[in-house]
């Protein structure tokens, strides 16, 4: 087993314990064996980019550290010459005479028992059954992650690490929210970036045909304390320093069959320094254009 996974102590996260400590390689099921092989392979590629705390922190915060490794390995496999420095965002690469900076974060459920925390999905043995997906709470956690990393970019600019005209990307994983399903066609992250409310269908009662469909307009989400959190992130020039968002729906326990196929890039139409479309060549790419009375979202 590689050096990332050879720890056998009890002071580690339950996800790490379940996947990498329980049972040896010859006495585990096929899925866990596949995960171990995938992680070992990614680690060999990513290891030169890791910091000296990575191995220890992977045991205690596997969702965040796995996301950094997964993203780094995917970009390396796509041929990008990414680098990592001791200070500044997680990764950077060069685009002509510009730097592209990537800051990665895993959206957390929030503090336990706080009003807007994403609740744990109950299993049948815990009394669960049909449960409403906490859509608004999930979107609020994405907005929190965006705000946290945008502040980080501001600090890096003040320290002259990130340049005024560099391309800044926030990479968000939903790994810590894995228990709740999201739509594949329109993931909830889009509703944190654009005013996309609940999806609707209008059906002709006589014919049964769909005559209209789309999303309700939603400019903000009201927190339990009454405060409104805006969901106009990419339609507000205040956030023009963020060029794009990378999003991933996979997690350590559920890696995709084709590495990187889950990665989504979402462009900021008001970015001060836009990221060229098709730059990363991800399978899914969203971009928006301004129309006469709003914005039109496109998917490639």
PLY file of the C-alpha trace (Angstrom):
ply
format ascii 1.0
element vertex 300
property float x
property float y
property float z
element edge 299
property int vertex1
property int vertex2
end_header
0.00 0.00 0.00
1.31 3.48 -0.86
2.61 5.84 1.82
-0.59 7.91 1.69
-2.67 4.95 2.89
-0.42 3.00 5.24
-1.57 4.66 8.49
-3.24 2.26 10.95
-4.06 4.47 13.95
-7.53 5.17 15.33
-7.25 8.98 15.38
-8.49 9.47 11.83
-11.68 10.40 10.01
-14.35 7.70 9.73
-14.20 7.85 5.90
-10.46 7.16 5.94
-10.95 4.38 8.49
-13.71 2.65 6.52
-11.90 2.81 3.18
-8.26 2.31 4.07
-7.95 0.62 7.46
-10.75 -1.95 7.57
-9.39 -5.18 6.07
-6.28 -5.81 4.01
-6.10 -5.61 0.22
-6.86 -9.32 -0.17
-10.01 -9.36 2.01
-12.07 -6.38 0.90
-14.89 -6.00 -1.58
-14.31 -4.98 -5.18
-15.50 -1.40 -4.75
-13.10 -0.56 -1.92
-10.29 -2.30 -3.78
-11.06 -0.09 -6.80
-10.99 3.05 -4.63
-7.62 2.09 -3.14
-6.14 1.53 -6.60
-7.53 4.83 -7.87
-6.22 6.80 -4.89
-2.78 5.16 -5.12
-2.57 5.99 -8.82
-3.61 9.61 -8.28
-1.19 9.99 -5.40
1.78 8.95 -7.55
0.87 11.71 -10.02
-0.01 14.35 -7.46
2.66 13.69 -4.83
5.23 16.17 -6.24
2.61 18.95 -5.87
1.62 18.07 -2.30
2.76 19.99 0.76
4.47 18.41 3.77
1.19 18.25 5.73
-0.81 16.49 3.03
-0.41 12.87 4.19
-1.35 13.65 7.79
-4.27 15.91 6.83
-5.59 13.33 4.37
-6.32 11.07 7.36
-8.24 13.76 9.25
-9.89 15.76 6.44
-10.07 13.30 3.54
-12.83 15.11 1.60
-10.84 18.34 1.23
-7.48 16.74 0.59
-8.91 14.16 -1.82
-10.53 16.97 -3.80
-7.19 18.76 -4.17
-5.49 15.54 -5.26
-8.31 14.52 -7.58
-8.40 17.90 -9.31
-4.62 18.06 -9.58
-4.40 14.55 -11.02
-7.16 15.28 -13.55
-5.42 18.42 -14.79
-2.07 16.66 -15.01
-3.64 13.85 -17.03
-5.09 16.44 -19.41
-1.55 17.67 -20.04
-1.59 20.88 -18.00
1.70 21.90 -16.44
0.25 22.83 -13.06
2.42 23.93 -10.18
1.95 24.52 -6.48
3.78 27.03 -4.29
4.25 27.20 -0.53
2.17 30.37 -0.38
-0.89 31.31 -2.40
-3.70 29.36 -4.10
-3.52 25.58 -4.39
-2.46 25.49 -8.06
-1.33 27.76 -10.83
-0.49 27.38 -14.49
0.49 29.73 -17.26
-1.72 30.90 -20.11
0.41 32.91 -22.53
1.62 35.78 -20.32
-1.02 35.32 -17.65
-1.27 33.12 -14.62
-4.29 30.94 -13.96
-4.82 30.41 -10.22
-7.05 27.71 -8.74
-8.20 27.67 -5.13
-9.96 24.44 -4.09
-12.53 23.94 -1.34
-15.01 21.29 -0.26
-18.35 22.80 0.73
-19.12 21.75 4.29
-22.55 20.96 5.76
-22.06 23.72 8.34
-21.89 23.61 12.11
-23.98 20.93 13.80
-27.38 22.10 15.06
-27.08 25.55 13.45
-30.33 26.63 11.78
-29.05 26.61 8.18
-26.81 23.58 8.45
-27.40 20.87 5.85
-29.00 18.06 7.88
-27.85 14.48 7.76
-29.92 12.28 5.48
-31.55 9.61 7.64
-31.40 5.97 6.66
-34.44 3.71 7.03
-32.96 2.24 10.24
-32.70 5.79 11.62
-36.35 6.50 10.93
-35.82 8.01 7.51
-38.00 7.50 4.46
-39.08 9.99 1.86
-37.20 13.19 2.70
-37.08 16.61 1.08
-33.70 17.51 -0.36
-32.50 20.60 1.60
-31.87 22.53 -1.60
-31.68 26.02 -0.09
-29.32 24.94 2.70
-27.00 23.29 0.16
-26.95 26.42 -1.99
-26.17 28.51 1.10
-23.17 26.27 1.80
-21.95 26.80 -1.76
-22.30 30.56 -1.30
-20.33 30.30 1.93
-17.55 28.41 0.15
-17.48 31.00 -2.64
-17.24 33.88 -0.16
-14.49 32.18 1.81
-12.31 31.63 -1.24
-13.01 35.04 -2.76
-11.71 36.58 0.46
-8.61 34.38 0.15
-7.99 35.71 -3.36
-8.25 39.27 -2.02
-5.58 38.48 0.57
-3.32 36.97 -2.11
-3.70 40.13 -4.18
-2.78 42.31 -1.21
0.37 40.22 -0.78
1.21 40.58 -4.50
0.99 36.82 -5.01
-1.95 37.06 -7.41
-1.77 39.77 -10.06
-4.48 42.30 -10.86
-5.18 40.76 -14.27
-4.64 37.09 -13.45
-7.35 34.48 -13.99
-8.83 33.36 -10.66
-10.83 30.14 -10.35
-12.63 28.70 -7.34
-12.94 24.89 -7.44
-15.79 23.52 -5.32
-16.50 19.90 -4.41
-19.77 18.66 -2.90
-18.08 15.61 -1.34
-19.11 16.49 2.24
-22.73 16.78 1.09
-22.60 13.39 -0.61
-25.67 11.90 1.05
-28.09 14.26 -0.72
-28.80 13.87 -4.45
-28.54 16.74 -6.90
-29.67 17.13 -10.46
-27.10 16.16 -13.09
-28.46 18.51 -15.73
-28.65 21.63 -13.55
-26.55 21.09 -10.40
-27.33 23.28 -7.39
-24.04 25.17 -7.74
-25.62 27.01 -10.68
-28.31 28.34 -8.34
-25.58 29.83 -6.15
-24.09 31.64 -9.16
-27.20 32.64 -11.11
-30.79 33.44 -9.98
-32.10 29.96 -10.83
-34.97 28.93 -8.58
-36.95 25.71 -8.57
-37.52 24.02 -11.91
-41.06 24.03 -13.29
-43.11 22.37 -16.03
-46.32 23.73 -17.50
-48.56 21.01 -18.93
-51.64 21.43 -21.09
-54.46 19.75 -19.19
-56.29 18.74 -22.34
-53.39 17.32 -24.35
-50.92 16.44 -21.59
-48.16 18.13 -23.57
-45.43 20.22 -21.96
-46.03 23.79 -23.12
-43.37 25.53 -21.05
-40.52 24.70 -18.72
-37.70 26.47 -16.98
-36.68 27.81 -13.60
-38.37 30.33 -11.36
-36.39 33.51 -10.72
-34.68 33.45 -7.34
-32.43 36.38 -6.47
-31.81 35.38 -2.88
-32.36 32.73 -0.22
-33.68 33.67 3.19
-31.77 32.24 6.11
-33.58 31.08 9.25
-32.54 34.30 11.01
-34.35 36.35 8.37
-31.24 37.54 6.51
-31.24 37.32 2.71
-28.25 35.79 0.92
-28.11 36.84 -2.73
-27.73 34.25 -5.46
-26.61 36.69 -8.17
-22.92 35.91 -7.78
-22.01 35.80 -11.49
-24.43 38.57 -12.49
-23.01 41.07 -10.00
-19.83 42.97 -11.05
-18.73 42.97 -7.39
-17.47 39.41 -8.01
-15.79 40.14 -11.36
-12.38 39.17 -9.95
-13.49 35.51 -10.06
-13.17 34.23 -13.63
-14.86 30.85 -13.29
-15.92 28.07 -10.94
-14.95 24.41 -11.28
-17.42 21.99 -9.72
-17.25 18.29 -8.90
-20.04 15.96 -7.78
-17.86 12.94 -6.98
-16.23 12.02 -3.68
-13.65 9.68 -2.22
-16.11 6.82 -1.71
-17.74 7.25 -5.12
-15.10 8.02 -7.75
-16.36 8.22 -11.34
-15.54 5.38 -13.72
-13.76 7.82 -16.02
-11.60 10.17 -14.00
-12.56 13.79 -14.59
-15.86 13.11 -16.35
-17.72 14.75 -13.46
-15.85 18.06 -13.66
-17.90 21.08 -14.66
-16.61 24.55 -15.55
-18.91 27.57 -15.12
-17.78 30.89 -16.60
-18.38 34.28 -15.04
-19.91 36.45 -17.81
-18.77 39.61 -15.99
-15.22 38.45 -15.25
-12.58 41.14 -15.35
-10.21 38.56 -16.85
-12.29 35.83 -18.53
-11.13 32.25 -18.81
-11.21 31.20 -22.47
-14.01 28.76 -23.21
-12.94 25.15 -23.81
-9.64 25.88 -22.08
-9.84 22.89 -19.72
-11.79 20.68 -22.16
-14.11 19.37 -19.44
-17.12 17.32 -20.54
-19.57 19.94 -19.23
-19.23 23.70 -19.57
-21.72 26.43 -18.68
-21.56 30.01 -19.92
-24.05 32.87 -19.94
-24.82 35.76 -22.24
-26.81 38.86 -21.45
-30.12 39.24 -23.23
-32.47 42.19 -23.39
-34.17 41.37 -20.10
-31.77 39.04 -18.31
-29.27 36.27 -18.88
-29.37 33.14 -21.01
-27.44 30.15 -19.71
-25.82 27.80 -22.20
-24.45 24.31 -21.70
-21.79 22.76 -23.94
0 1
1 2
2 3
3 4
4 5
5 6
6 7
7 8
8 9
9 10
10 11
11 12
12 13
13 14
14 15
15 16
16 17
17 18
18 19
19 20
20 21
21 22
22 23
23 24
24 25
25 26
26 27
27 28
28 29
29 30
30 31
31 32
32 33
33 34
34 35
35 36
36 37
37 38
38 39
39 40
40 41
41 42
42 43
43 44
44 45
45 46
46 47
47 48
48 49
49 50
50 51
51 52
52 53
53 54
54 55
55 56
56 57
57 58
58 59
59 60
60 61
61 62
62 63
63 64
64 65
65 66
66 67
67 68
68 69
69 70
70 71
71 72
72 73
73 74
74 75
75 76
76 77
77 78
78 79
79 80
80 81
81 82
82 83
83 84
84 85
85 86
86 87
87 88
88 89
89 90
90 91
91 92
92 93
93 94
94 95
95 96
96 97
97 98
98 99
99 100
100 101
101 102
102 103
103 104
104 105
105 106
106 107
107 108
108 109
109 110
110 111
111 112
112 113
113 114
114 115
115 116
116 117
117 118
118 119
119 120
120 121
121 122
122 123
123 124
124 125
125 126
126 127
127 128
128 129
129 130
130 131
131 132
132 133
133 134
134 135
135 136
136 137
137 138
138 139
139 140
140 141
141 142
142 143
143 144
144 145
145 146
146 147
147 148
148 149
149 150
150 151
151 152
152 153
153 154
154 155
155 156
156 157
157 158
158 159
159 160
160 161
161 162
162 163
163 164
164 165
165 166
166 167
167 168
168 169
169 170
170 171
171 172
172 173
173 174
174 175
175 176
176 177
177 178
178 179
179 180
180 181
181 182
182 183
183 184
184 185
185 186
186 187
187 188
188 189
189 190
190 191
191 192
192 193
193 194
194 195
195 196
196 197
197 198
198 199
199 200
200 201
201 202
202 203
203 204
204 205
205 206
206 207
207 208
208 209
209 210
210 211
211 212
212 213
213 214
214 215
215 216
216 217
217 218
218 219
219 220
220 221
221 222
222 223
223 224
224 225
225 226
226 227
227 228
228 229
229 230
230 231
231 232
232 233
233 234
234 235
235 236
236 237
237 238
238 239
239 240
240 241
241 242
242 243
243 244
244 245
245 246
246 247
247 248
248 249
249 250
250 251
251 252
252 253
253 254
254 255
255 256
256 257
257 258
258 259
259 260
260 261
261 262
262 263
263 264
264 265
265 266
266 267
267 268
268 269
269 270
270 271
271 272
272 273
273 274
274 275
275 276
276 277
277 278
278 279
279 280
280 281
281 282
282 283
283 284
284 285
285 286
286 287
287 288
288 289
289 290
290 291
291 292
292 293
293 294
294 295
295 296
296 297
297 298
298 299
